Amino acid sequence: MSNFFSSIWWLAVTLGLLVTFHEFGHYWVARRFGVKVLRFSIGFGKPLWTRIGKDGTEYCIAAIPLGGYVKFLDSREYDVGPAERSGDFTAKPIWQRMLIVIAGPAFNLIFTIFALWAMFVVGKPDYQPLVGRADGIAATAGFAAGDRIDSIAGEPVSNWTDASLVLLGHALDRRDIAVAVTAADGSRHSRQLDLSRIDAGKDDMAALRAIGLVPKFALYGTPGVGEVAAGSPAEAAGIKVGDRVISLNGKPVADWDSLVSTVQAEAQPGTALKLSVLREDKPLELAVTPRQETNEQGKQVWRVGIGQRTGERAPYDALLRYGPLEAVPAALRETANLTGKTLAMLKRMLVGTASLQNLSGPVTIAQVANASAQEGSAHFFQFLALISLSLCIMNLLPIPILDGGHLVYYLIESIKGSPLSEKALIAGQYAGLVLLAALMGLAFYNDIVHRILS
């Protein structure tokens, strides 16, 4: 339950920061042009707290914290007298109205740059882009344990997070790419990943897994037993959940991967294997006789009947950090990089090469906000940057009721020389509401599905 409340708290912090910054952009530019601001609201619906400022603006926090708005003096809604005409939003030139609308997304972009700058200054821990095991396509391409990934399709990578994001994009496009690596012996190679071989029916994460590159950090740690199958050789041998395997037939076991490979190499029909485990920090010798079974690929394999304990993680071995001045250009480069990747993912979702399951709602955002906050300030700054950039791009989409839709209206007005008719505006608003409701419904649906499957 504490995890639930922690997620709610970090969701409130995230949305509170980003929505306030977005709406302040509209507010600040509007005030610079002399527009009278009637209300500055964080959230929608019934106000829970209100205050009238010295400038006459009503500041409030509302009940539904999934957004916010700034309400201007608008002659289309209010009777504006001659004395108030200078503060009328609709009386301002088109270019001023467009700048006021753009200011919200622009402030989100500024926040993204600042958050990434803070991430670089604090220092973001990560993992080196080292290969722990190569399967499938990667094995065919010649990848081997110990390879260090230097660049992917000409794009340099410095950690596994960068490498996985770049690989994901190319996997979704099913594009064959060259990967520059430094092998364990120090020699340099260019390996060709034939990503066009990935089955078209695989979803995003399945496509990434199909590449077959397993990072070294994923193989970390002496194997811990998290599950013992009923009726299995492990149960018969007395293996228990919580045991840690340290050797098999006298051969040290460093990680789960080596345990699996050693079982396959040492097993013989009817022959027991000597298993050394730690139970409550005390060594214990057990004898287990593996059973030969057919796996999901139709191959005969030896199985003991234990499952890996999850939740254990290797210590970080890379740190991305810059000084305050160096962090400025680094933040600008990373903002440009993330913008390109976000737009590319949006395009893939529109054309169908990426799943719409990538669209997440508040439940997923709350969970990720909590997880990133627990990881440390650098990870939380990165999370804030990603969400802020997403808000910037989403609000610029040409959907009525969003900032991008208003920009389209003003562009049409500048071309035809007069505003759109009230009937056209109302029709656009309804269409925008329906589309936005559909997107939010899909996001909530994805949240629920992910929650059930997780």
Buried (B, 14 or more C-beta within 10 A) or exposed (E): EEEEEBBBBBBEBBBBBBBBBBBBBBBBBBBEBEBBBBBBBBBBEEBEEEEEEEEEBBBBBBEEBBBBBBBBBBEEEEEBEEEBEEBBBBBBEEEBBBBBBBBBBBBBBBBBBBBBBBBBBBBBBBBBBBBBBBBBBBEBBBBBBBBBBBBBBEBEBBBBBBBBBBBBBBBBBBEEBEBBBBBEEEEEBEBEBBBEEBEEEBEBEEBBBBBBBBBBBBBBBBBBBBEBEEEBBBBEBBBBEBBBBBBBBEEEBEBBBBBBEBBEEBBEEEEBBBBBBBBEEEEBEBEBBBBEEEEEEEEEBBBBBBEBBEEEEBEBBBEBBBEEEEBBEBBEEBBEBBBEBBEBBBEBBEEEBBBEBBBBBBBBBBBBBBBBBEBBBBBBBBBBBBBBBBBBBBBBBBBBBBBBBBBBBBEEBEEEEEBBEEEEBEEBEEBBEEBBEEBBEBBBBBBEEBEEEE
